[in-house]
Amino acid sequence: MPVAPVCLQKDFLNQVPDDRLNIDDVFKRQVTTEQYLSNVYSQIISEVDWNTGVPWEGLSDELDVTYNNYATYAMNLGNWDRNRGDYNFWTHYYKAIRSATYFLERVDENKELTPETLQNFKGEARFLRAYFYFMLMRQYGPVVLMPEKTIAPDATIEEMSIPRSSFDECVNYVVSEMDKSMEDLPEWQSNTRDYSRIKKAMVMAYKARVLLYAASPLYNGNTDYPDFKNKDGKVLINATYDPQKWKRAADAAKAVIDLPYFELYKEITNGKIDPMKSYKNLFLMDWNKEIIMAKVTDMFSFDKNGSPYKVGGWSSWGPTQQIIDDYFMANGRSITDPLSGYVENGYSTTADAYTTANTYNMYVGREPRFYVSITYNGSKWINNVAGTNNQPITVEMFNGGNSGKYSGANWSRTGYGMRKFVHPSSDLVQNRLAGRMEVHMRLGEIYLDYVEALNEYDYGNADVLKYLNLIRERAGITLYGDPSLPAPASQEAMREAIRRERRIELAFENHRYFDTRRWKIAEQTDGGAFYGMNIEARNNAEFFKRTLFETRIFHKKYYLWNIVQGELNRNKNLVENPGW
């Protein structure tokens, strides 16, 4: 029986194998075009590795990274000059910006994409480019805004030597690009498989963060940088204060709050908010309604560095005594408030909802977020451990204790551990970790962005107290304005209350480093004596003493990161940040 002839499509034999694609081929097919865009997405840096990945927590007053072989240790002691390249992301983000720009240049060539897909891809790439610029701005201040078309590889040094734009120009460009990207994006997710792709709501949230930074004292009316200029004399940070910047930030945050997709994550027990479960599981329940943007990430660092040595962790991220002292009491008052009920010394005689009898009084009666976030000597671990009769261990942080100083390296120099984000289902002995998301943006931050900006622009607006109290309500502490706790009575007092709430609610979420700088308080918070407990002690009696573990150095030039000499050599119009 004769075989029917095979009908070949036109150019069937004139195709390029997948392993021999050139850049022109990439933009002819949907699958390879999407792979290119995925590579642009991959340039979003994960911020969960505080040892070698990012320095934000290790350089803040929240945390000590125990190991002295990591750069943050030396940098905190003042060993930081203009040639230090650790955590210098200038090149990384400019490569990412170029990739996003090139994608925008070429994606229209793809005839396989539906109009809707093409539009979405453009919106995603445009936002990613704006996001990369903002990541540079939060670290370096004013940056170089590149041309809308990629510079040719054979460009001369003169063509590539583009000066920095002013910070205000950078903000206006990034915000305008975000606005443009929103026109091409659906407002929110249509299905769970789509959660990691950029949507309009995510862009709105990042716009609010950009505008909050722009309104803050470092960039709004800062008179410390009169000589921070390009070589042609252009001033890079405007010294004139503009209250409208706060209004723009407040309006942008409120626009996110008004979206119908998000709400504070809460778990209800017996008809009431369970503050401890709510705050803990916020970070463990993937894509709950508080999450605006997240990244699928290996959370190995959080589980290993945040867990005690006894359960297979490294006990190596030590919260400072400064942040221990800043957590509220359960009645919502500061430990320095005479009405707080705080007791520094001695031990409890009875158990309560979060502590056992014989707990050191410093840790008794604190707010639920404290117990979610902090491992202290004498605290119970978050799960049961094999070999302990199926009971949680009591963590011992003293010298020779089950998770304290010993002949190895895995112990906390502060006598505390950071347990926030650690998953109770992770088996650290076997290195089997529970998968979960890395949260980049959540509604709780937006509430705090909103009240901070609104308090500066429109002090006395009822929304300030409303949204600040919504954070406190979920946290399980007394609300401001309650008969037992008066609301802050002035704009300055409210500002401090908002900053304190932000410090606790967003603790260890990579905000504090940037907050102290944009508020221009880092000279007070990030330098000087840093304390923990007495980790050299071999018993509890001597352990519970405030003990200096480090004297940190903070120079004014540290408000903006150094640009390494190699970058200055490549761009003859690029000026270094002040003081370097």
RONUDREN-279601 format. One record per residue (C-alpha): residue number from 0; residue in one letter; x, y, z. Coordinates in Angstrom, 3 decimals, m for minus. Example, Ala and Ser with C-alpha at 12.3 -4.5 7.8 and 13.67 -1.06 7.14 Angstrom:
0;A;12.300;m4.500;7.800
1;S;13.670;m1.060;7.140
***
This chain:
0;M;0.000;0.000;0.000
1;P;1.549;3.325;m0.989
2;V;2.528;5.738;1.771
3;A;0.832;9.115;1.687
4;P;3.230;12.004;1.109
5;V;4.178;14.106;4.131
6;C;2.982;17.713;3.864
7;L;5.721;20.012;5.070
8;Q;4.964;23.453;6.415
9;K;6.744;26.319;4.775
10;D;10.278;26.681;6.226
11;F;9.858;23.400;8.112
12;L;13.455;22.458;7.371
13;N;14.747;25.990;7.920
14;Q;14.479;26.080;11.736
15;V;17.134;26.715;14.333
16;P;17.560;24.122;17.106
17;D;16.798;25.434;20.594
18;D;20.428;25.054;21.632
19;R;21.606;27.240;18.727
20;L;19.300;30.247;19.066
21;N;20.632;33.716;18.452
22;I;19.085;36.833;19.948
23;D;16.929;37.460;16.866
24;D;15.436;33.976;17.188
25;V;14.567;34.617;20.848
26;F;12.081;37.315;19.907
27;K;10.394;35.253;17.194
28;R;8.904;32.619;19.509
29;Q;6.619;33.039;22.498
30;V;8.363;30.463;24.678
31;T;11.845;31.987;24.253
32;T;10.539;35.525;24.621
33;E;8.928;34.552;27.889
34;Q;12.150;32.884;28.982
35;Y;13.974;36.156;28.333
36;L;11.446;38.015;30.476
37;S;11.810;35.383;33.204
38;N;15.532;36.114;33.205
39;V;14.731;39.790;33.801
40;Y;12.558;38.735;36.747
41;S;15.439;36.647;38.094
42;Q;17.451;39.837;38.627
43;I;15.252;40.633;41.647
44;I;17.711;39.935;44.448
45;S;16.541;37.652;47.228
46;E;17.057;39.290;50.614
47;V;16.955;36.267;52.914
48;D;20.710;35.579;53.141
49;W;22.129;38.117;55.578
50;N;25.570;36.524;55.631
51;T;26.809;36.901;52.056
52;G;23.658;37.950;50.175
53;V;22.537;41.346;51.503
54;P;23.808;43.413;54.466
55;W;20.705;45.332;55.501
56;E;19.958;43.528;58.763
57;G;23.583;42.974;59.759
58;L;24.308;46.693;59.366
59;S;21.174;47.790;61.225
60;D;20.628;48.201;64.949
61;E;18.275;45.209;64.918
62;L;20.743;42.390;64.483
63;D;24.234;41.003;64.797
64;V;25.543;38.462;62.288
65;T;27.709;36.375;64.598
66;Y;30.452;35.284;62.222
67;N;33.335;37.760;61.965
68;N;34.389;36.447;58.552
69;Y;31.409;38.157;56.908
70;A;31.780;41.736;55.705
71;T;29.129;43.318;57.918
72;Y;31.277;42.585;60.988
73;A;34.170;44.695;59.698
74;M;31.897;47.359;58.246
75;N;30.167;47.883;61.598
76;L;33.599;48.526;63.122
77;G;34.346;51.249;60.549
78;N;36.423;49.135;58.161
79;W;34.695;50.552;55.112
80;D;36.268;52.796;52.499
81;R;35.432;53.821;48.950
82;N;37.095;50.760;47.452
83;R;35.151;48.228;49.486
84;G;33.027;46.278;47.039
85;D;31.005;44.072;49.367
86;Y;27.269;44.154;48.656
87;N;27.862;46.730;45.924
88;F;24.900;46.166;43.605
89;W;25.539;49.012;41.166
90;T;26.678;46.762;38.307
91;H;24.059;44.095;38.986
92;Y;21.114;46.449;38.723
93;Y;22.426;48.301;35.670
94;K;22.763;44.978;33.879
95;A;19.186;44.221;34.909
96;I;18.043;47.636;33.649
97;R;19.737;47.006;30.315
98;S;18.047;43.596;30.014
99;A;14.611;45.104;30.692
100;T;15.220;47.932;28.226
101;Y;16.368;45.538;25.529
102;F;13.279;43.417;26.059
103;L;11.059;46.476;25.590
104;E;12.930;47.320;22.383
105;R;12.509;43.890;20.825
106;V;9.306;42.307;22.157
107;D;7.075;43.896;19.468
108;E;8.861;41.732;16.912
109;N;7.198;38.611;18.309
110;K;4.188;37.733;16.149
111;E;3.204;34.700;18.237
112;L;2.105;36.807;21.201
113;T;m1.542;37.766;21.529
114;P;m2.134;41.515;21.924
115;E;m3.059;40.984;25.576
116;T;0.065;38.948;26.326
117;L;2.263;41.484;24.528
118;Q;0.721;44.295;26.539
119;N;1.204;42.437;29.824
120;F;4.813;41.581;29.020
121;K;5.566;45.231;28.310
122;G;3.982;46.330;31.577
123;E;5.941;43.752;33.547
124;A;9.267;44.682;31.978
125;R;8.641;48.413;32.399
126;F;7.879;47.978;36.090
127;L;10.901;45.737;36.609
128;R;13.143;48.389;35.100
129;A;11.646;51.021;37.423
130;Y;12.013;48.634;40.372
131;F;15.708;48.097;39.602
132;Y;16.227;51.858;39.529
133;F;14.567;52.202;42.916
134;M;16.748;49.458;44.378
135;L;19.749;51.535;43.292
136;M;18.236;54.761;44.650
137;R;17.554;53.380;48.135
138;Q;21.219;52.340;48.362
139;Y;23.089;55.096;46.488
140;G;20.685;58.047;46.333
141;P;20.690;59.868;42.964
142;V;21.612;57.525;40.112
143;V;22.305;57.570;36.387
144;L;19.126;57.371;34.308
145;M;19.995;55.497;31.131
146;P;18.645;56.337;27.653
147;E;15.383;54.711;26.586
148;K;17.352;52.754;23.968
149;T;20.205;50.493;24.947
150;I;23.673;51.860;24.270
151;A;25.517;50.011;21.531
152;P;28.337;47.692;22.704
153;D;30.843;49.646;20.594
154;A;29.882;53.029;22.069
155;T;32.722;55.357;22.995
156;I;33.544;56.197;26.599
157;E;32.115;59.668;25.973
158;E;28.780;58.180;24.895
159;M;28.699;55.934;27.948
160;S;29.717;58.663;30.412
161;I;26.275;59.777;31.532
162;P;26.063;61.964;34.667
163;R;23.770;61.261;37.603
164;S;20.274;62.739;37.588
165;S;19.037;64.563;40.669
166;F;17.155;62.490;43.212
167;D;13.922;64.309;42.424
168;E;14.394;63.562;38.719
169;C;15.015;59.906;39.530
170;V;11.839;59.731;41.610
171;N;9.742;61.424;38.938
172;Y;11.090;59.085;36.262
173;V;10.539;55.924;38.302
174;V;7.021;56.971;39.307
175;S;6.125;57.902;35.717
176;E;7.411;54.526;34.501
177;M;5.375;52.774;37.142
178;D;2.308;54.729;36.082
179;K;2.886;53.711;32.464
180;S;3.341;50.073;33.422
181;M;m0.006;50.087;35.238
182;E;m1.771;50.919;31.967
183;D;m0.598;47.582;30.554
184;L;m1.262;45.336;33.540
185;P;m4.337;43.628;34.982
186;E;m5.187;44.937;38.424
187;W;m4.722;41.665;40.333
188;Q;m4.333;37.913;39.985
189;S;m6.803;35.863;37.963
190;N;m5.556;32.476;39.231
191;T;m3.108;31.089;41.766
192;R;m0.557;30.111;39.103
193;D;m0.237;33.799;38.248
194;Y;0.695;35.088;41.698
195;S;4.367;35.709;41.013
196;R;3.808;37.887;37.951
197;I;3.715;41.655;38.292
198;K;0.248;43.166;38.545
199;K;m1.027;46.720;38.854
200;A;m1.634;46.386;42.608
201;M;2.017;45.450;43.180
202;V;3.157;48.452;41.163
203;M;0.881;50.733;43.187
204;A;2.424;49.433;46.412
205;Y;5.972;50.040;45.227
206;K;5.022;53.491;44.004
207;A;3.880;54.259;47.557
208;R;7.232;53.086;48.943
209;V;9.206;55.163;46.425
210;L;7.227;58.290;47.281
211;L;7.598;57.690;51.025
212;Y;11.378;57.560;50.649
213;A;11.313;60.702;48.513
214;A;9.305;62.590;51.161
215;S;11.641;61.591;54.012
216;P;14.207;63.931;55.626
217;L;17.215;62.467;53.809
218;Y;15.831;63.720;50.485
219;N;13.242;66.338;51.459
220;G;14.794;69.555;52.764
221;N;18.184;68.030;53.584
222;T;20.715;70.863;53.805
223;D;23.693;68.577;54.510
224;Y;24.656;68.166;50.852
225;P;25.199;71.651;49.347
226;D;28.310;70.432;47.525
227;F;26.812;67.185;46.249
228;K;26.856;68.121;42.587
229;N;27.700;66.758;39.177
230;K;30.862;68.005;37.527
231;D;28.806;70.584;35.665
232;G;27.494;72.000;38.947
233;K;24.061;70.340;38.939
234;V;22.753;69.866;42.506
235;L;21.766;66.249;43.145
236;I;19.706;66.522;46.344
237;N;17.251;69.401;46.680
238;A;17.659;71.259;49.992
239;T;14.161;72.788;49.864
240;Y;11.495;71.112;51.979
241;D;8.262;70.303;50.124
242;P;5.282;69.107;52.227
243;Q;3.505;68.042;49.019
244;K;5.906;65.099;48.816
245;W;4.267;63.697;51.939
246;K;0.850;64.169;50.377
247;R;1.882;62.267;47.254
248;A;3.150;59.413;49.447
249;A;m0.005;59.341;51.570
250;D;m2.288;59.385;48.513
251;A;m0.344;56.560;46.870
252;A;m0.533;54.374;49.986
253;K;m4.243;55.058;50.472
254;A;m4.900;53.996;46.876
255;V;m3.468;50.569;47.728
256;I;m5.440;50.359;50.970
257;D;m8.653;51.071;49.057
258;L;m8.143;48.111;46.720
259;P;m10.537;45.224;47.437
260;Y;m7.903;42.484;47.357
261;F;m5.950;42.865;50.599
262;E;m6.554;42.673;54.331
263;L;m4.428;42.120;57.428
264;Y;m3.916;38.417;58.002
265;K;m5.741;37.246;61.114
266;E;m6.416;33.909;62.741
267;I;m9.453;33.743;64.977
268;T;m9.658;31.599;68.124
269;N;m12.903;31.526;70.141
270;G;m14.184;34.525;68.248
271;K;m11.113;36.679;68.935
272;I;m7.957;37.521;67.014
273;D;m5.118;35.222;68.015
274;P;m2.244;37.725;67.775
275;M;0.586;35.235;68.043
276;K;m0.730;32.849;65.398
277;S;m1.727;35.743;63.150
278;Y;1.675;37.414;63.191
279;K;3.620;34.149;62.942
280;N;1.605;32.537;60.170
281;L;1.430;35.702;58.120
282;F;4.856;34.691;56.813
283;L;4.186;30.960;56.620
284;M;0.820;30.853;54.804
285;D;1.627;31.375;51.144
286;W;m0.260;34.115;49.366
287;N;m2.597;35.004;52.168
288;K;m4.576;38.204;51.700
289;E;m1.977;40.444;53.324
290;I;0.697;39.574;50.776
291;I;1.066;41.995;47.885
292;M;4.340;40.776;46.390
293;A;6.471;37.739;47.184
294;K;9.225;35.657;45.637
295;V;9.614;31.903;45.670
296;T;12.926;31.504;47.475
297;D;15.020;28.949;49.316
298;M;14.445;29.935;52.970
299;F;17.434;27.888;54.160
300;S;19.173;30.920;55.680
301;F;16.215;31.929;57.836
302;D;15.674;28.430;59.177
303;K;19.346;27.613;59.805
304;N;20.597;30.948;61.132
305;G;17.434;31.637;63.107
306;S;17.195;28.274;64.867
307;P;19.106;27.136;67.970
308;Y;22.104;24.869;67.631
309;K;20.339;22.203;69.693
310;V;17.736;21.624;66.953
311;G;20.211;21.683;64.050
312;G;20.351;25.431;63.511
313;W;23.254;27.811;63.775
314;S;21.993;30.293;66.447
315;S;23.908;32.904;64.480
316;W;21.571;35.843;63.910
317;G;21.428;37.652;67.221
318;P;18.889;40.434;67.842
319;T;20.426;43.297;69.800
320;Q;19.368;44.396;73.264
321;Q;18.252;47.643;71.605
322;I;15.415;45.944;69.763
323;I;14.608;43.682;72.731
324;D;14.015;46.840;74.768
325;D;11.860;48.413;72.069
326;Y;9.198;45.718;72.050
327;F;6.116;46.875;73.932
328;M;4.627;45.323;77.011
329;A;1.299;43.526;76.553
330;N;m0.502;46.666;77.704
331;G;0.970;48.542;74.744
332;R;3.346;50.675;76.771
333;S;7.090;51.090;76.439
334;I;9.254;49.411;79.070
335;T;10.429;52.911;80.076
336;D;6.854;53.921;80.906
337;P;6.312;53.770;84.713
338;L;2.833;52.333;84.056
339;S;4.097;49.504;81.847
340;G;4.624;46.992;84.661
341;Y;8.074;46.112;83.321
342;V;10.481;44.463;85.749
343;E;14.129;44.065;84.785
344;N;15.407;41.567;87.331
345;G;14.326;38.367;89.021
346;Y;12.185;35.472;87.806
347;S;8.481;34.848;87.405
348;T;6.697;32.541;89.822
349;T;3.783;31.563;87.562
350;A;3.209;30.750;83.919
351;D;1.231;32.973;81.554
352;A;0.001;32.653;77.962
353;Y;3.511;32.881;76.490
354;T;6.033;32.092;79.232
355;T;6.642;29.428;81.836
356;A;7.266;29.898;85.539
357;N;10.861;30.835;86.380
358;T;11.252;32.985;83.254
359;Y;13.550;35.985;83.661
360;N;11.280;38.971;84.284
361;M;12.761;41.004;81.436
362;Y;10.829;38.713;79.079
363;V;7.581;38.383;81.031
364;G;4.451;40.259;80.033
365;R;5.780;41.383;76.655
366;E;3.630;41.750;73.553
367;P;2.889;38.702;71.320
368;R;5.153;39.907;68.478
369;F;8.085;39.590;70.862
370;Y;7.426;35.895;71.431
371;V;6.968;35.267;67.691
372;S;10.253;36.983;66.850
373;I;12.755;36.451;69.668
374;T;14.448;33.409;71.158
375;Y;15.746;34.226;74.646
376;N;17.499;32.145;77.251
377;G;14.864;29.982;78.931
378;S;12.318;30.184;76.119
379;K;10.689;27.095;74.649
380;W;11.469;26.197;71.048
381;I;8.676;26.349;68.453
382;N;8.370;22.595;67.896
383;N;9.209;19.265;69.418
384;V;12.582;17.620;68.927
385;A;13.354;13.917;68.642
386;G;14.945;12.573;71.783
387;T;13.213;15.019;74.129
388;N;10.145;12.888;74.944
389;N;8.250;14.754;72.245
390;Q;8.539;18.021;74.172
391;P;9.926;21.373;72.994
392;I;13.389;22.064;74.321
393;T;14.219;24.915;76.675
394;V;16.786;27.007;74.813
395;E;19.997;27.672;76.751
396;M;22.030;30.591;75.385
397;F;24.683;30.709;78.138
398;N;28.243;29.449;77.702
399;G;28.075;25.652;77.469
400;G;24.279;25.638;77.212
401;N;22.560;23.614;74.508
402;S;22.617;26.567;72.101
403;G;25.153;28.910;73.705
404;K;28.819;29.619;73.172
405;Y;31.037;26.582;72.677
406;S;34.249;25.662;70.857
407;G;32.541;25.895;67.456
408;A;31.180;28.953;65.654
409;N;27.399;28.549;65.777
410;W;26.235;30.715;68.663
411;S;24.806;34.173;69.125
412;R;27.050;36.998;70.323
413;T;24.032;38.797;71.787
414;G;22.504;35.885;73.682
415;Y;19.336;36.071;71.592
416;G;18.069;34.334;68.467
417;M;15.757;35.525;65.701
418;R;12.896;33.032;65.316
419;K;10.549;35.143;63.196
420;F;10.048;33.425;59.791
421;V;11.414;30.047;61.011
422;H;9.053;27.283;59.929
423;P;8.086;24.783;62.666
424;S;7.876;21.986;60.099
425;S;11.488;22.298;58.961
426;D;13.740;19.424;60.010
427;L;17.082;21.148;60.392
428;V;18.999;18.042;61.430
429;Q;18.106;16.425;58.109
430;N;18.148;19.789;56.279
431;R;14.594;19.206;55.062
432;L;13.075;22.642;54.906
433;A;9.432;23.637;54.586
434;G;8.920;25.614;51.396
435;R;7.331;29.040;51.541
436;M;7.461;32.487;50.019
437;E;9.821;35.374;50.699
438;V;7.573;38.353;51.387
439;H;8.634;41.535;49.601
440;M;5.565;43.690;50.158
441;R;2.578;43.364;52.476
442;L;m0.401;45.429;53.544
443;G;0.941;45.984;57.078
444;E;3.782;48.023;55.589
445;I;1.371;50.043;53.476
446;Y;m0.671;50.959;56.579
447;L;2.517;52.208;58.236
448;D;3.636;54.060;55.096
449;Y;0.241;55.763;54.998
450;V;0.115;56.899;58.622
451;E;3.703;58.157;58.532
452;A;3.085;60.297;55.462
453;L;m0.354;61.468;56.608
454;N;0.949;62.518;60.022
455;E;3.558;64.721;58.360
456;Y;1.162;66.275;55.868
457;D;m2.141;66.383;57.750
458;Y;m1.528;65.985;61.473
459;G;m4.722;65.187;63.330
460;N;m6.340;63.323;60.440
461;A;m8.425;60.532;61.984
462;D;m6.940;57.972;59.600
463;V;m3.576;58.175;61.370
464;L;m4.941;56.724;64.588
465;K;m7.305;54.377;62.734
466;Y;m4.682;52.544;60.693
467;L;m2.023;52.644;63.407
468;N;m4.501;50.986;65.744
469;L;m5.399;48.349;63.155
470;I;m1.769;47.216;63.306
471;R;m1.849;47.202;67.105
472;E;m5.172;45.365;67.198
473;R;m3.766;42.484;65.159
474;A;m0.678;42.560;67.391
475;G;m2.856;42.024;70.463
476;I;m1.834;45.159;72.379
477;T;m3.833;48.041;73.819
478;L;m4.991;50.573;71.247
479;Y;m4.055;54.232;71.439
480;G;m7.055;56.189;72.669
481;D;m8.184;53.397;74.967
482;P;m9.040;54.735;78.463
483;S;m5.911;53.032;79.762
484;L;m3.600;54.367;77.032
485;P;m3.940;57.948;75.769
486;A;m3.156;58.654;72.131
487;P;0.099;60.527;71.386
488;A;m0.666;64.175;72.085
489;S;1.411;66.014;69.469
490;Q;2.681;65.571;65.940
491;E;6.151;64.837;67.277
492;A;4.837;62.261;69.739
493;M;2.751;60.638;67.015
494;R;5.788;60.553;64.727
495;E;7.759;58.687;67.371
496;A;4.860;56.293;68.007
497;I;4.599;55.526;64.291
498;R;8.331;54.939;63.997
499;R;8.300;52.692;67.051
500;E;5.388;50.666;65.673
501;R;7.137;50.341;62.328
502;R;10.315;49.149;64.040
503;I;8.454;46.336;65.778
504;E;5.861;45.355;63.171
505;L;8.437;45.245;60.349
506;A;11.337;43.929;62.436
507;F;13.850;41.800;60.495
508;E;12.089;42.503;57.172
509;N;15.000;44.528;55.717
510;H;13.412;47.919;56.407
511;R;15.282;49.219;59.444
512;Y;18.593;49.933;57.669
513;F;16.831;52.191;55.170
514;D;14.392;53.699;57.680
515;T;17.105;55.043;59.993
516;R;18.858;56.578;57.007
517;R;15.857;58.181;55.355
518;W;14.846;59.585;58.780
519;K;18.420;60.868;59.275
520;I;18.739;59.217;62.699
521;A;21.345;56.574;61.850
522;E;24.095;58.546;63.589
523;Q;22.188;57.966;66.844
524;T;20.970;54.412;66.196
525;D;23.747;52.691;64.250
526;G;26.868;53.845;66.066
527;G;28.114;53.443;69.623
528;A;27.689;50.725;72.219
529;F;25.678;47.624;71.310
530;Y;24.494;45.292;74.044
531;G;23.230;41.780;74.582
532;M;23.325;39.372;77.513
533;N;26.508;37.995;79.096
534;I;27.214;35.057;76.795
535;E;30.448;34.199;78.639
536;A;28.477;33.220;81.747
537;R;28.073;29.515;82.484
538;N;24.857;29.867;84.436
539;N;21.662;31.905;84.443
540;A;22.609;34.008;87.439
541;E;25.498;35.636;85.570
542;F;24.002;35.427;82.085
543;F;21.180;37.937;82.612
544;K;23.330;41.059;82.645
545;R;23.424;43.698;79.940
546;T;26.817;43.241;78.348
547;L;28.635;45.185;75.635
548;F;29.283;42.928;72.648
549;E;30.386;45.560;70.121
550;T;31.095;49.263;69.695
551;R;29.998;50.226;66.225
552;I;31.262;53.092;64.107
553;F;28.902;55.158;61.994
554;H;30.278;57.946;59.818
555;K;27.983;60.471;58.188
556;K;29.078;59.285;54.751
557;Y;27.359;55.947;55.466
558;Y;23.965;57.480;54.750
559;L;24.668;56.765;51.066
560;W;26.638;53.757;49.844
561;N;30.061;54.112;48.246
562;I;30.445;53.739;44.494
563;V;33.577;51.695;43.828
564;Q;36.470;53.175;41.907
565;G;36.018;50.822;38.973
566;E;32.610;52.348;38.236
567;L;34.020;55.872;38.513
568;N;36.788;54.930;36.078
569;R;34.273;53.661;33.511
570;N;32.144;56.789;33.612
571;K;34.142;60.014;33.649
572;N;31.010;62.052;34.492
573;L;30.039;59.913;37.482
574;V;30.664;61.593;40.847
575;E;31.125;59.733;44.146
576;N;28.730;60.075;47.064
577;P;29.584;62.680;49.737
578;G;32.343;61.800;52.184
579;W;33.790;58.893;50.237
***
